[in-house]
Each structure stands twice: as C-alpha cells, then as structure tokens.
Amino acid sequence: DPVLHRPVELTNYTAMVYTDRIQELGAVPSTGTVGDSFDNAMAEAVNNLYKTELIRQQGPWRTVEQVELATLEWVWWWNHERLHGELDMRTPAEVEQAYYAGTEMLLSPTG
C-alpha cells in the first residue's frame, strides 16, 4: 500500500521558502511565538513602535484607530505618489501595473 501524504499547506511552503532564503543570505531570522512567519517581523516591530512611542507616551495620536488610519494614508502615498529612484522614478503602483500588463500579454491567446 502506498502511503498517501497530505499536500504541503501553502503557509508551510512559504515558511520553507523564507527559511531557505534567510539561510542563503546568511541572515538571522526574527523569532516569535510558534507559528509566526519570518515575514511578520517588520510589521511586528512597527506595531510595537506605534504602541510604545506614539500612543502610550501621549504621542501625536490618541487611539489605535488614528494610528491605523495614518498608517494606511502613508502606505497609499508611498505606493501611489512617491517616486522611487530604484524604480526609475516611478511609483510601486506604476511598476506593478506595468508588470501585470506584461504578464497578461504573455498569457493572452493573441500575445
């Protein structure tokens, strides 16, 4: 009888890819609770900064909701308005749109 194995879950595969890439770079992964993905390290650092510096210390925002809204506004600006030198003075949104337009051309029956 062949043994049937359950397929690898996407999250497990993603974690394996991150682990392999971190090792290739010689980097040290951030660690957290069981089940945390390495890609959450930056988000966790930012969230902790918000809580410690911007809310608890009577910073410019008084509530978590105000911080979340300000963060969303900043991310939108970063992706849609700020020109990035590394992207030939284009926005990330422009680069992403061009990428997917090129991908669609490759996948279309006439492309």
Jmol script that loads the backbone (N, CA, C; Angstrom):
load data "model"
ATOM      1  N   ASP A   1       0.837  -1.188   0.000  1.00  0.00           N
ATOM      2  CA  ASP A   1       0.000   0.000   0.000  1.00  0.00           C
ATOM      3  C   ASP A   1       0.881   1.251   0.000  1.00  0.00           C
ATOM      4  N   PRO A   2       0.698   2.115  -0.978  1.00  0.00           N
ATOM      5  CA  PRO A   2       1.449   3.369  -0.937  1.00  0.00           C
ATOM      6  C   PRO A   2       0.887   4.266   0.164  1.00  0.00           C
ATOM      7  N   VAL A   3       1.754   4.968   0.813  1.00  0.00           N
ATOM      8  CA  VAL A   3       1.335   5.891   1.863  1.00  0.00           C
ATOM      9  C   VAL A   3       0.969   7.211   1.205  1.00  0.00           C
ATOM     10  N   LEU A   4      -0.222   7.678   1.486  1.00  0.00           N
ATOM     11  CA  LEU A   4      -0.650   8.964   0.946  1.00  0.00           C
ATOM     12  C   LEU A   4      -0.335  10.051   1.957  1.00  0.00           C
ATOM     13  N   HIS A   5       0.358  11.051   1.493  1.00  0.00           N
ATOM     14  CA  HIS A   5       0.693  12.179   2.360  1.00  0.00           C
ATOM     15  C   HIS A   5      -0.199  13.359   2.013  1.00  0.00           C
ATOM     16  N   ARG A   6      -0.563  14.062   3.028  1.00  0.00           N
ATOM     17  CA  ARG A   6      -1.341  15.271   2.833  1.00  0.00           C
ATOM     18  C   ARG A   6      -0.468  16.292   2.108  1.00  0.00           C
ATOM     19  N   PRO A   7      -1.013  17.045   1.149  1.00  0.00           N
ATOM     20  CA  PRO A   7      -0.185  18.036   0.453  1.00  0.00           C
ATOM     21  C   PRO A   7       0.319  19.107   1.417  1.00  0.00           C
ATOM     22  N   VAL A   8       1.456  19.660   1.092  1.00  0.00           N
ATOM     23  CA  VAL A   8       2.036  20.715   1.923  1.00  0.00           C
ATOM     24  C   VAL A   8       1.130  21.937   1.853  1.00  0.00           C
ATOM     25  N   GLU A   9       0.782  22.468   2.999  1.00  0.00           N
ATOM     26  CA  GLU A   9      -0.038  23.670   3.049  1.00  0.00           C
ATOM     27  C   GLU A   9       0.766  24.843   2.505  1.00  0.00           C
ATOM     28  N   LEU A  10       0.091  25.795   1.874  1.00  0.00           N
ATOM     29  CA  LEU A  10       0.768  26.950   1.300  1.00  0.00           C
ATOM     30  C   LEU A  10       1.573  27.705   2.347  1.00  0.00           C
ATOM     31  N   THR A  11       1.014  27.852   3.551  1.00  0.00           N
ATOM     32  CA  THR A  11       1.745  28.578   4.589  1.00  0.00           C
ATOM     33  C   THR A  11       3.025  27.853   4.964  1.00  0.00           C
ATOM     34  N   ASN A  12       2.988  26.519   4.999  1.00  0.00           N
ATOM     35  CA  ASN A  12       4.205  25.762   5.302  1.00  0.00           C
ATOM     36  C   ASN A  12       5.226  25.928   4.193  1.00  0.00           C
ATOM     37  N   TYR A  13       4.767  25.895   2.946  1.00  0.00           N
ATOM     38  CA  TYR A  13       5.670  26.065   1.815  1.00  0.00           C
ATOM     39  C   TYR A  13       6.310  27.450   1.866  1.00  0.00           C
ATOM     40  N   THR A  14       5.488  28.480   2.127  1.00  0.00           N
ATOM     41  CA  THR A  14       6.005  29.842   2.205  1.00  0.00           C
ATOM     42  C   THR A  14       7.046  29.955   3.306  1.00  0.00           C
ATOM     43  N   ALA A  15       6.778  29.373   4.465  1.00  0.00           N
ATOM     44  CA  ALA A  15       7.737  29.416   5.569  1.00  0.00           C
ATOM     45  C   ALA A  15       9.038  28.721   5.182  1.00  0.00           C
ATOM     46  N   MET A  16       8.940  27.613   4.435  1.00  0.00           N
ATOM     47  CA  MET A  16      10.154  26.912   4.000  1.00  0.00           C
ATOM     48  C   MET A  16      10.960  27.785   3.041  1.00  0.00           C
ATOM     49  N   VAL A  17      10.275  28.492   2.144  1.00  0.00           N
ATOM     50  CA  VAL A  17      10.964  29.373   1.198  1.00  0.00           C
ATOM     51  C   VAL A  17      11.672  30.487   1.956  1.00  0.00           C
ATOM     52  N   TYR A  18      10.984  31.105   2.930  1.00  0.00           N
ATOM     53  CA  TYR A  18      11.610  32.159   3.728  1.00  0.00           C
ATOM     54  C   TYR A  18      12.832  31.625   4.461  1.00  0.00           C
ATOM     55  N   THR A  19      12.687  30.466   5.070  1.00  0.00           N
ATOM     56  CA  THR A  19      13.794  29.875   5.822  1.00  0.00           C
ATOM     57  C   THR A  19      14.987  29.629   4.913  1.00  0.00           C
ATOM     58  N   ASP A  20      14.740  29.060   3.738  1.00  0.00           N
ATOM     59  CA  ASP A  20      15.834  28.803   2.793  1.00  0.00           C
ATOM     60  C   ASP A  20      16.506  30.101   2.363  1.00  0.00           C
ATOM     61  N   ARG A  21      15.712  31.123   2.063  1.00  0.00           N
ATOM     62  CA  ARG A  21      16.277  32.392   1.594  1.00  0.00           C
ATOM     63  C   ARG A  21      17.068  33.074   2.702  1.00  0.00           C
ATOM     64  N   ILE A  22      16.570  33.028   3.911  1.00  0.00           N
ATOM     65  CA  ILE A  22      17.289  33.627   5.034  1.00  0.00           C
ATOM     66  C   ILE A  22      18.646  32.959   5.201  1.00  0.00           C
ATOM     67  N   GLN A  23      18.674  31.632   5.068  1.00  0.00           N
ATOM     68  CA  GLN A  23      19.940  30.906   5.169  1.00  0.00           C
ATOM     69  C   GLN A  23      20.877  31.280   4.034  1.00  0.00           C
ATOM     70  N   GLU A  24      20.346  31.414   2.807  1.00  0.00           N
ATOM     71  CA  GLU A  24      21.171  31.804   1.666  1.00  0.00           C
ATOM     72  C   GLU A  24      21.840  33.152   1.899  1.00  0.00           C
ATOM     73  N   LEU A  25      21.105  34.076   2.511  1.00  0.00           N
ATOM     74  CA  LEU A  25      21.625  35.416   2.759  1.00  0.00           C
ATOM     75  C   LEU A  25      22.539  35.477   3.972  1.00  0.00           C
ATOM     76  N   GLY A  26      22.536  34.424   4.761  1.00  0.00           N
ATOM     77  CA  GLY A  26      23.319  34.432   5.989  1.00  0.00           C
ATOM     78  C   GLY A  26      22.715  35.327   7.048  1.00  0.00           C
ATOM     79  N   ALA A  27      21.416  35.580   6.938  1.00  0.00           N
ATOM     80  CA  ALA A  27      20.731  36.451   7.889  1.00  0.00           C
ATOM     81  C   ALA A  27      20.238  35.641   9.080  1.00  0.00           C
ATOM     82  N   VAL A  28      19.909  36.347  10.138  1.00  0.00           N
ATOM     83  CA  VAL A  28      19.364  35.715  11.332  1.00  0.00           C
ATOM     84  C   VAL A  28      17.871  36.023  11.363  1.00  0.00           C
ATOM     85  N   PRO A  29      17.019  35.001  11.345  1.00  0.00           N
ATOM     86  CA  PRO A  29      15.580  35.271  11.347  1.00  0.00           C
ATOM     87  C   PRO A  29      15.110  35.798  12.693  1.00  0.00           C
ATOM     88  N   SER A  30      14.067  36.615  12.652  1.00  0.00           N
ATOM     89  CA  SER A  30      13.464  37.027  13.914  1.00  0.00           C
ATOM     90  C   SER A  30      12.628  35.857  14.405  1.00  0.00           C
ATOM     91  N   THR A  31      12.515  35.748  15.681  1.00  0.00           N
ATOM     92  CA  THR A  31      11.728  34.650  16.232  1.00  0.00           C
ATOM     93  C   THR A  31      10.616  35.218  17.086  1.00  0.00           C
ATOM     94  N   GLY A  32       9.550  34.502  17.146  1.00  0.00           N
ATOM     95  CA  GLY A  32       8.413  34.926  17.942  1.00  0.00           C
ATOM     96  C   GLY A  32       7.728  33.707  18.493  1.00  0.00           C
ATOM     97  N   THR A  33       6.427  33.776  18.594  1.00  0.00           N
ATOM     98  CA  THR A  33       5.679  32.633  19.083  1.00  0.00           C
ATOM     99  C   THR A  33       5.589  31.580  17.994  1.00  0.00           C
ATOM    100  N   VAL A  34       5.242  30.390  18.377  1.00  0.00           N
ATOM    101  CA  VAL A  34       5.122  29.294  17.422  1.00  0.00           C
ATOM    102  C   VAL A  34       4.085  29.662  16.369  1.00  0.00           C
ATOM    103  N   GLY A  35       4.433  29.453  15.105  1.00  0.00           N
ATOM    104  CA  GLY A  35       3.518  29.750  14.016  1.00  0.00           C
ATOM    105  C   GLY A  35       3.732  31.101  13.375  1.00  0.00           C
ATOM    106  N   ASP A  36       4.561  31.953  13.985  1.00  0.00           N
ATOM    107  CA  ASP A  36       4.847  33.242  13.365  1.00  0.00           C
ATOM    108  C   ASP A  36       5.698  33.034  12.130  1.00  0.00           C
ATOM    109  N   SER A  37       5.396  33.785  11.095  1.00  0.00           N
ATOM    110  CA  SER A  37       6.204  33.724   9.885  1.00  0.00           C
ATOM    111  C   SER A  37       7.273  34.799   9.961  1.00  0.00           C
ATOM    112  N   PHE A  38       8.434  34.527   9.381  1.00  0.00           N
ATOM    113  CA  PHE A  38       9.528  35.491   9.410  1.00  0.00           C
ATOM    114  C   PHE A  38       9.130  36.810   8.750  1.00  0.00           C
ATOM    115  N   ASP A  39       8.208  36.776   7.792  1.00  0.00           N
ATOM    116  CA  ASP A  39       7.833  37.996   7.088  1.00  0.00           C
ATOM    117  C   ASP A  39       7.044  38.958   7.969  1.00  0.00           C
ATOM    118  N   ASN A  40       6.603  38.534   9.130  1.00  0.00           N
ATOM    119  CA  ASN A  40       5.859  39.405  10.031  1.00  0.00           C
ATOM    120  C   ASN A  40       6.766  40.217  10.950  1.00  0.00           C
ATOM    121  N   ALA A  41       8.058  39.987  10.898  1.00  0.00           N
ATOM    122  CA  ALA A  41       8.971  40.643  11.831  1.00  0.00           C
ATOM    123  C   ALA A  41       8.913  42.160  11.714  1.00  0.00           C
ATOM    124  N   MET A  42       8.936  42.687  10.497  1.00  0.00           N
ATOM    125  CA  MET A  42       8.896  44.137  10.316  1.00  0.00           C
ATOM    126  C   MET A  42       7.565  44.705  10.782  1.00  0.00           C
ATOM    127  N   ALA A  43       6.479  44.042  10.446  1.00  0.00           N
ATOM    128  CA  ALA A  43       5.166  44.519  10.878  1.00  0.00           C
ATOM    129  C   ALA A  43       5.069  44.536  12.397  1.00  0.00           C
ATOM    130  N   GLU A  44       5.574  43.496  13.035  1.00  0.00           N
ATOM    131  CA  GLU A  44       5.542  43.450  14.498  1.00  0.00           C
ATOM    132  C   GLU A  44       6.386  44.572  15.098  1.00  0.00           C
ATOM    133  N   ALA A  45       7.534  44.843  14.511  1.00  0.00           N
ATOM    134  CA  ALA A  45       8.397  45.920  15.014  1.00  0.00           C
ATOM    135  C   ALA A  45       7.689  47.267  14.896  1.00  0.00           C
ATOM    136  N   VAL A  46       7.040  47.499  13.771  1.00  0.00           N
ATOM    137  CA  VAL A  46       6.321  48.759  13.576  1.00  0.00           C
ATOM    138  C   VAL A  46       5.155  48.862  14.548  1.00  0.00           C
ATOM    139  N   ASN A  47       4.395  47.785  14.712  1.00  0.00           N
ATOM    140  CA  ASN A  47       3.272  47.807  15.649  1.00  0.00           C
ATOM    141  C   ASN A  47       3.739  48.112  17.065  1.00  0.00           C
ATOM    142  N   ASN A  48       4.838  47.503  17.479  1.00  0.00           N
ATOM    143  CA  ASN A  48       5.361  47.765  18.820  1.00  0.00           C
ATOM    144  C   ASN A  48       5.836  49.204  18.956  1.00  0.00           C
ATOM    145  N   LEU A  49       6.450  49.745  17.911  1.00  0.00           N
ATOM    146  CA  LEU A  49       6.868  51.144  17.935  1.00  0.00           C
ATOM    147  C   LEU A  49       5.656  52.051  18.097  1.00  0.00           C
ATOM    148  N   TYR A  50       4.607  51.785  17.326  1.00  0.00           N
ATOM    149  CA  TYR A  50       3.387  52.582  17.438  1.00  0.00           C
ATOM    150  C   TYR A  50       2.868  52.577  18.866  1.00  0.00           C
ATOM    151  N   LYS A  51       2.740  51.388  19.422  1.00  0.00           N
ATOM    152  CA  LYS A  51       2.170  51.271  20.762  1.00  0.00           C
ATOM    153  C   LYS A  51       3.038  51.971  21.798  1.00  0.00           C
ATOM    154  N   THR A  52       4.345  51.767  21.706  1.00  0.00           N
ATOM    155  CA  THR A  52       5.253  52.300  22.716  1.00  0.00           C
ATOM    156  C   THR A  52       5.471  53.799  22.575  1.00  0.00           C
ATOM    157  N   GLU A  53       5.766  54.244  21.371  1.00  0.00           N
ATOM    158  CA  GLU A  53       6.178  55.629  21.169  1.00  0.00           C
ATOM    159  C   GLU A  53       5.041  56.577  20.806  1.00  0.00           C
ATOM    160  N   LEU A  54       4.065  56.104  20.080  1.00  0.00           N
ATOM    161  CA  LEU A  54       3.082  57.022  19.520  1.00  0.00           C
ATOM    162  C   LEU A  54       1.751  57.047  20.242  1.00  0.00           C
ATOM    163  N   ILE A  55       1.455  56.030  21.016  1.00  0.00           N
ATOM    164  CA  ILE A  55       0.168  56.014  21.716  1.00  0.00           C
ATOM    165  C   ILE A  55       0.384  56.079  23.221  1.00  0.00           C
ATOM    166  N   ARG A  56       1.152  55.148  23.766  1.00  0.00           N
ATOM    167  CA  ARG A  56       1.310  55.066  25.222  1.00  0.00           C
ATOM    168  C   ARG A  56       2.025  56.279  25.808  1.00  0.00           C
ATOM    169  N   GLN A  57       2.893  56.912  25.043  1.00  0.00           N
ATOM    170  CA  GLN A  57       3.644  58.063  25.549  1.00  0.00           C
ATOM    171  C   GLN A  57       2.954  59.389  25.203  1.00  0.00           C
ATOM    172  N   GLN A  58       1.658  59.327  24.974  1.00  0.00           N
ATOM    173  CA  GLN A  58       0.888  60.525  24.620  1.00  0.00           C
ATOM    174  C   GLN A  58       1.450  61.192  23.365  1.00  0.00           C
ATOM    175  N   GLY A  59       1.679  60.374  22.378  1.00  0.00           N
ATOM    176  CA  GLY A  59       2.206  60.853  21.105  1.00  0.00           C
ATOM    177  C   GLY A  59       1.157  61.613  20.312  1.00  0.00           C
ATOM    178  N   PRO A  60       1.419  61.815  19.036  1.00  0.00           N
ATOM    179  CA  PRO A  60       0.515  62.632  18.225  1.00  0.00           C
ATOM    180  C   PRO A  60      -0.866  62.011  18.019  1.00  0.00           C
ATOM    181  N   TRP A  61      -1.005  60.706  18.222  1.00  0.00           N
ATOM    182  CA  TRP A  61      -2.302  60.048  18.060  1.00  0.00           C
ATOM    183  C   TRP A  61      -2.774  59.545  19.414  1.00  0.00           C
ATOM    184  N   ARG A  62      -4.065  59.549  19.613  1.00  0.00           N
ATOM    185  CA  ARG A  62      -4.629  59.150  20.906  1.00  0.00           C
ATOM    186  C   ARG A  62      -5.212  57.746  20.896  1.00  0.00           C
ATOM    187  N   THR A  63      -5.521  57.218  19.712  1.00  0.00           N
ATOM    188  CA  THR A  63      -6.144  55.900  19.647  1.00  0.00           C
ATOM    189  C   THR A  63      -5.453  55.038  18.603  1.00  0.00           C
ATOM    190  N   VAL A  64      -5.654  53.749  18.732  1.00  0.00           N
ATOM    191  CA  VAL A  64      -5.121  52.808  17.746  1.00  0.00           C
ATOM    192  C   VAL A  64      -5.743  53.094  16.381  1.00  0.00           C
ATOM    193  N   GLU A  65      -7.012  53.439  16.352  1.00  0.00           N
ATOM    194  CA  GLU A  65      -7.687  53.719  15.084  1.00  0.00           C
ATOM    195  C   GLU A  65      -7.038  54.891  14.361  1.00  0.00           C
ATOM    196  N   GLN A  66      -6.644  55.934  15.099  1.00  0.00           N
ATOM    197  CA  GLN A  66      -5.970  57.073  14.483  1.00  0.00           C
ATOM    198  C   GLN A  66      -4.627  56.654  13.886  1.00  0.00           C
ATOM    199  N   VAL A  67      -3.905  55.800  14.582  1.00  0.00           N
ATOM    200  CA  VAL A  67      -2.621  55.304  14.078  1.00  0.00           C
ATOM    201  C   VAL A  67      -2.842  54.460  12.830  1.00  0.00           C
ATOM    202  N   GLU A  68      -3.849  53.588  12.862  1.00  0.00           N
ATOM    203  CA  GLU A  68      -4.126  52.744  11.701  1.00  0.00           C
ATOM    204  C   GLU A  68      -4.465  53.585  10.478  1.00  0.00           C
ATOM    205  N   LEU A  69      -5.284  54.614  10.649  1.00  0.00           N
ATOM    206  CA  LEU A  69      -5.656  55.472   9.531  1.00  0.00           C
ATOM    207  C   LEU A  69      -4.435  56.219   8.991  1.00  0.00           C
ATOM    208  N   ALA A  70      -3.625  56.763   9.881  1.00  0.00           N
ATOM    209  CA  ALA A  70      -2.417  57.467   9.442  1.00  0.00           C
ATOM    210  C   ALA A  70      -1.471  56.524   8.704  1.00  0.00           C
ATOM    211  N   THR A  71      -1.373  55.293   9.166  1.00  0.00           N
ATOM    212  CA  THR A  71      -0.514  54.303   8.506  1.00  0.00           C
ATOM    213  C   THR A  71      -1.041  53.986   7.116  1.00  0.00           C
ATOM    214  N   LEU A  72      -2.337  53.773   6.994  1.00  0.00           N
ATOM    215  CA  LEU A  72      -2.928  53.499   5.683  1.00  0.00           C
ATOM    216  C   LEU A  72      -2.702  54.657   4.717  1.00  0.00           C
ATOM    217  N   GLU A  73      -2.831  55.887   5.216  1.00  0.00           N
ATOM    218  CA  GLU A  73      -2.591  57.053   4.363  1.00  0.00           C
ATOM    219  C   GLU A  73      -1.138  57.099   3.904  1.00  0.00           C
ATOM    220  N   TRP A  74      -0.220  56.804   4.821  1.00  0.00           N
ATOM    221  CA  TRP A  74       1.201  56.811   4.462  1.00  0.00           C
ATOM    222  C   TRP A  74       1.505  55.715   3.453  1.00  0.00           C
ATOM    223  N   VAL A  75       0.995  54.514   3.632  1.00  0.00           N
ATOM    224  CA  VAL A  75       1.247  53.411   2.698  1.00  0.00           C
ATOM    225  C   VAL A  75       0.689  53.759   1.323  1.00  0.00           C
ATOM    226  N   TRP A  76      -0.490  54.371   1.272  1.00  0.00           N
ATOM    227  CA  TRP A  76      -1.057  54.769  -0.014  1.00  0.00           C
ATOM    228  C   TRP A  76      -0.142  55.780  -0.691  1.00  0.00           C
ATOM    229  N   TRP A  77       0.311  56.789   0.044  1.00  0.00           N
ATOM    230  CA  TRP A  77       1.234  57.790  -0.505  1.00  0.00           C
ATOM    231  C   TRP A  77       2.496  57.116  -1.030  1.00  0.00           C
ATOM    232  N   TRP A  78       3.091  56.227  -0.237  1.00  0.00           N
ATOM    233  CA  TRP A  78       4.327  55.534  -0.611  1.00  0.00           C
ATOM    234  C   TRP A  78       4.153  54.748  -1.908  1.00  0.00           C
ATOM    235  N   ASN A  79       3.016  54.082  -2.051  1.00  0.00           N
ATOM    236  CA  ASN A  79       2.787  53.233  -3.219  1.00  0.00           C
ATOM    237  C   ASN A  79       2.275  53.978  -4.447  1.00  0.00           C
ATOM    238  N   HIS A  80       1.586  55.110  -4.274  1.00  0.00           N
ATOM    239  CA  HIS A  80       0.915  55.760  -5.396  1.00  0.00           C
ATOM    240  C   HIS A  80       1.445  57.144  -5.746  1.00  0.00           C
ATOM    241  N   GLU A  81       2.176  57.795  -4.854  1.00  0.00           N
ATOM    242  CA  GLU A  81       2.632  59.159  -5.135  1.00  0.00           C
ATOM    243  C   GLU A  81       4.146  59.327  -5.091  1.00  0.00           C
ATOM    244  N   ARG A  82       4.811  58.673  -4.168  1.00  0.00           N
ATOM    245  CA  ARG A  82       6.255  58.860  -4.011  1.00  0.00           C
ATOM    246  C   ARG A  82       6.997  58.187  -5.153  1.00  0.00           C
ATOM    247  N   LEU A  83       7.854  58.958  -5.829  1.00  0.00           N
ATOM    248  CA  LEU A  83       8.675  58.409  -6.900  1.00  0.00           C
ATOM    249  C   LEU A  83       9.907  57.757  -6.286  1.00  0.00           C
ATOM    250  N   HIS A  84      10.234  56.562  -6.739  1.00  0.00           N
ATOM    251  CA  HIS A  84      11.347  55.793  -6.195  1.00  0.00           C
ATOM    252  C   HIS A  84      12.480  55.750  -7.213  1.00  0.00           C
ATOM    253  N   GLY A  85      13.659  56.187  -6.803  1.00  0.00           N
ATOM    254  CA  GLY A  85      14.816  56.148  -7.690  1.00  0.00           C
ATOM    255  C   GLY A  85      15.144  54.749  -8.159  1.00  0.00           C
ATOM    256  N   GLU A  86      14.971  53.768  -7.285  1.00  0.00           N
ATOM    257  CA  GLU A  86      15.258  52.375  -7.636  1.00  0.00           C
ATOM    258  C   GLU A  86      14.298  51.847  -8.694  1.00  0.00           C
ATOM    259  N   LEU A  87      13.189  52.547  -8.890  1.00  0.00           N
ATOM    260  CA  LEU A  87      12.177  52.127  -9.867  1.00  0.00           C
ATOM    261  C   LEU A  87      12.148  53.088 -11.054  1.00  0.00           C
ATOM    262  N   ASP A  88      13.292  53.708 -11.353  1.00  0.00           N
ATOM    263  CA  ASP A  88      13.390  54.665 -12.467  1.00  0.00           C
ATOM    264  C   ASP A  88      12.398  55.810 -12.320  1.00  0.00           C
ATOM    265  N   MET A  89      12.318  56.334 -11.116  1.00  0.00           N
ATOM    266  CA  MET A  89      11.455  57.465 -10.783  1.00  0.00           C
ATOM    267  C   MET A  89       9.980  57.188 -11.105  1.00  0.00           C
ATOM    268  N   ARG A  90       9.562  55.976 -10.781  1.00  0.00           N
ATOM    269  CA  ARG A  90       8.161  55.582 -10.895  1.00  0.00           C
ATOM    270  C   ARG A  90       7.672  55.180  -9.516  1.00  0.00           C
ATOM    271  N   THR A  91       6.362  55.072  -9.377  1.00  0.00           N
ATOM    272  CA  THR A  91       5.794  54.607  -8.112  1.00  0.00           C
ATOM    273  C   THR A  91       5.698  53.087  -8.143  1.00  0.00           C
ATOM    274  N   PRO A  92       5.659  52.442  -6.970  1.00  0.00           N
ATOM    275  CA  PRO A  92       5.454  50.995  -6.950  1.00  0.00           C
ATOM    276  C   PRO A  92       4.166  50.583  -7.666  1.00  0.00           C
ATOM    277  N   ALA A  93       3.117  51.388  -7.560  1.00  0.00           N
ATOM    278  CA  ALA A  93       1.857  51.056  -8.229  1.00  0.00           C
ATOM    279  C   ALA A  93       2.038  51.043  -9.744  1.00  0.00           C
ATOM    280  N   GLU A  94       2.804  51.994 -10.278  1.00  0.00           N
ATOM    281  CA  GLU A  94       3.057  52.023 -11.723  1.00  0.00           C
ATOM    282  C   GLU A  94       3.847  50.801 -12.168  1.00  0.00           C
ATOM    283  N   VAL A  95       4.849  50.440 -11.391  1.00  0.00           N
ATOM    284  CA  VAL A  95       5.674  49.281 -11.734  1.00  0.00           C
ATOM    285  C   VAL A  95       4.843  48.007 -11.683  1.00  0.00           C
ATOM    286  N   GLU A  96       4.017  47.881 -10.659  1.00  0.00           N
ATOM    287  CA  GLU A  96       3.168  46.693 -10.539  1.00  0.00           C
ATOM    288  C   GLU A  96       2.177  46.612 -11.699  1.00  0.00           C
ATOM    289  N   GLN A  97       1.574  47.744 -12.042  1.00  0.00           N
ATOM    290  CA  GLN A  97       0.620  47.762 -13.149  1.00  0.00           C
ATOM    291  C   GLN A  97       1.308  47.357 -14.456  1.00  0.00           C
ATOM    292  N   ALA A  98       2.506  47.871 -14.703  1.00  0.00           N
ATOM    293  CA  ALA A  98       3.243  47.514 -15.921  1.00  0.00           C
ATOM    294  C   ALA A  98       3.603  46.033 -15.915  1.00  0.00           C
ATOM    295  N   TYR A  99       3.979  45.513 -14.760  1.00  0.00           N
ATOM    296  CA  TYR A  99       4.326  44.096 -14.654  1.00  0.00           C
ATOM    297  C   TYR A  99       3.135  43.224 -15.035  1.00  0.00           C
ATOM    298  N   TYR A 100       1.976  43.500 -14.432  1.00  0.00           N
ATOM    299  CA  TYR A 100       0.809  42.668 -14.709  1.00  0.00           C
ATOM    300  C   TYR A 100       0.299  42.859 -16.132  1.00  0.00           C
ATOM    301  N   ALA A 101       0.452  44.050 -16.690  1.00  0.00           N
ATOM    302  CA  ALA A 101       0.071  44.257 -18.092  1.00  0.00           C
ATOM    303  C   ALA A 101       0.944  43.388 -18.992  1.00  0.00           C
ATOM    304  N   GLY A 102       2.233  43.300 -18.686  1.00  0.00           N
ATOM    305  CA  GLY A 102       3.134  42.446 -19.454  1.00  0.00           C
ATOM    306  C   GLY A 102       2.814  40.980 -19.280  1.00  0.00           C
ATOM    307  N   THR A 103       2.450  40.586 -18.083  1.00  0.00           N
ATOM    308  CA  THR A 103       2.087  39.191 -17.811  1.00  0.00           C
ATOM    309  C   THR A 103       0.821  38.818 -18.567  1.00  0.00           C
ATOM    310  N   GLU A 104      -0.162  39.714 -18.575  1.00  0.00           N
ATOM    311  CA  GLU A 104      -1.406  39.443 -19.295  1.00  0.00           C
ATOM    312  C   GLU A 104      -1.148  39.290 -20.785  1.00  0.00           C
ATOM    313  N   MET A 105      -0.229  40.092 -21.323  1.00  0.00           N
ATOM    314  CA  MET A 105       0.097  39.981 -22.748  1.00  0.00           C
ATOM    315  C   MET A 105       0.688  38.605 -23.040  1.00  0.00           C
ATOM    316  N   LEU A 106       1.527  38.121 -22.141  1.00  0.00           N
ATOM    317  CA  LEU A 106       2.151  36.813 -22.341  1.00  0.00           C
ATOM    318  C   LEU A 106       1.135  35.681 -22.245  1.00  0.00           C
ATOM    319  N   LEU A 107       0.110  35.864 -21.415  1.00  0.00           N
ATOM    320  CA  LEU A 107      -0.871  34.805 -21.193  1.00  0.00           C
ATOM    321  C   LEU A 107      -2.036  34.841 -22.176  1.00  0.00           C
ATOM    322  N   SER A 108      -2.240  35.967 -22.855  1.00  0.00           N
ATOM    323  CA  SER A 108      -3.385  36.057 -23.763  1.00  0.00           C
ATOM    324  C   SER A 108      -3.141  35.220 -25.015  1.00  0.00           C
ATOM    325  N   PRO A 109      -4.220  34.677 -25.604  1.00  0.00           N
ATOM    326  CA  PRO A 109      -4.065  33.816 -26.786  1.00  0.00           C
ATOM    327  C   PRO A 109      -3.446  34.543 -27.973  1.00  0.00           C
ATOM    328  N   THR A 110      -3.628  35.867 -28.043  1.00  0.00           N
ATOM    329  CA  THR A 110      -3.068  36.616 -29.171  1.00  0.00           C
ATOM    330  C   THR A 110      -1.694  37.171 -28.863  1.00  0.00           C
ATOM    331  N   GLY A 111      -1.248  37.095 -27.581  1.00  0.00           N
ATOM    332  CA  GLY A 111       0.018  37.696 -27.173  1.00  0.00           C
ATOM    333  C   GLY A 111       1.119  36.807 -27.296  1.00  0.00           C
TER     334      GLY A 111
END
end "model"
wireframe off; spacefill off
backbone 0.3
color backbone group
